[in-house]
């Protein structure tokens, strides 16, 4: 019965009906699968390995950087990815990682992102120490890396004084900061200073920069010493009192910058306190409180964007970023470090947009490196207008730094005619 019924169902006209059903089914499946099999104009997704100090002593810098990475990822998704020079669009994945403010963790993450995740570019390093730990890894793997830290040694070999081919950064250096500090100190007539710096790669670099530039401006460092970034007692302050210096220059980032600021303001008094650009963060004001009032420091323009002239080329960029940042973070104040992440990721995306579809990974990485070196021209970023070249993987003009002071709990531009 079953056999006869089956033969009757699919015999003759039944076979024709079956063929039609199968044809319709295959057509439906083909249409449904078409986007999966061939998405017109879509290329291989690009990956950006992002490493920041989201926890640990550098968290006050790394957390804003992470927030910006999320904002950029949302923007890229909304725009449908990045279009290459051939018109092919690529999805972009920003792989966010936390190095815990530790050099060995940063190095391990860099290796994994390069070797296992096969990223085309790294945006990596909140702090100078972890960034320097990743330099040989990125260089040996011939993978472009854009650091968010300040040390010159990240992009320039200290011995040869040549640019490291695979390393870039959009972050002003301690030499730039020291130059602006010296300009300010000279203008207000201070010729003898004390210099206190945290015992990290960043802190040591601030002191070395001051030693290199202050004497050229007629400024002597009467006493210089490091302090423990995680410490709460500062015996150095006693020696500051005995030194005769009229200003204390602090080379540190919050929260350590805030703690030493409070100690100096409370136990020394009568001295100007001048920070470096590493303290250009709302966390300085939040944690130092009244002790931060009247402190002076060179900062990138993002911190005071609403105070810039209407024709300043970075004003509009910064105000748009601040709006997005406050919306994403529930109204939190932006810091200069959010700007570091924005510029670094923007450079990465601009470079990826110069990579044709279908290149092997090694050639794609090389194309990104070449684009960073030759295509970033007159870039209006968060700190100023930058242009890169084979001889300059930063392209920052120190004139773009602004001197700011803390007044009534806010950062405000201190015009040159008010320095004295």
HELIX and SHEET records of a PDB file:
HELIX    1   1 UNK A    2  UNK A   10  1                                   9    
HELIX    2   2 UNK A   13  UNK A   37  1                                  25    
HELIX    3   3 UNK A   59  UNK A   78  1                                  20    
HELIX    4   4 UNK A  103  UNK A  115  1                                  13    
HELIX    5   5 UNK A  128  UNK A  140  1                                  13    
HELIX    6   6 UNK A  152  UNK A  154  5                                   3    
HELIX    7   7 UNK A  174  UNK A  187  1                                  14    
HELIX    8   8 UNK A  201  UNK A  213  1                                  13    
HELIX    9   9 UNK A  214  UNK A  217  5                                   4    
HELIX   10  10 UNK A  236  UNK A  243  1                                   8    
HELIX   11  11 UNK A  256  UNK A  267  1                                  12    
HELIX   12  12 UNK A  277  UNK A  279  5                                   3    
HELIX   13  13 UNK A  282  UNK A  288  1                                   7    
HELIX   14  14 UNK A  289  UNK A  292  5                                   4    
HELIX   15  15 UNK A  301  UNK A  307  5                                   7    
HELIX   16  16 UNK A  315  UNK A  329  1                                  15    
HELIX   17  17 UNK A  336  UNK A  352  1                                  17    
HELIX   18  18 UNK A  361  UNK A  375  1                                  15    
HELIX   19  19 UNK A  398  UNK A  400  5                                   3    
HELIX   20  20 UNK A  416  UNK A  418  5                                   3    
SHEET    1   A 5 UNK A  92  UNK A  98  0                                        
SHEET    2   A 5 UNK A  46  UNK A  52  1                                        
SHEET    3   A 5 UNK A 121  UNK A 124  1                                        
SHEET    4   A 5 UNK A 144  UNK A 147  1                                        
SHEET    5   A 5 UNK A 167  UNK A 169  1                                        
SHEET    1   B 2 UNK A  82  UNK A  83  0                                        
SHEET    2   B 2 UNK A  89  UNK A  90 -1                                        
SHEET    1   C 7 UNK A 220  UNK A 227  0                                        
SHEET    2   C 7 UNK A 192  UNK A 198  1                                        
SHEET    3   C 7 UNK A 247  UNK A 251  1                                        
SHEET    4   C 7 UNK A 272  UNK A 275  1                                        
SHEET    5   C 7 UNK A 296  UNK A 299  1                                        
SHEET    6   C 7 UNK A 402  UNK A 407 -1                                        
SHEET    7   C 7 UNK A 410  UNK A 413 -1                                        
SHEET    1   D 2 UNK A 379  UNK A 380  0                                        
SHEET    2   D 2 UNK A 385  UNK A 386 -1                                        
END                                                                             
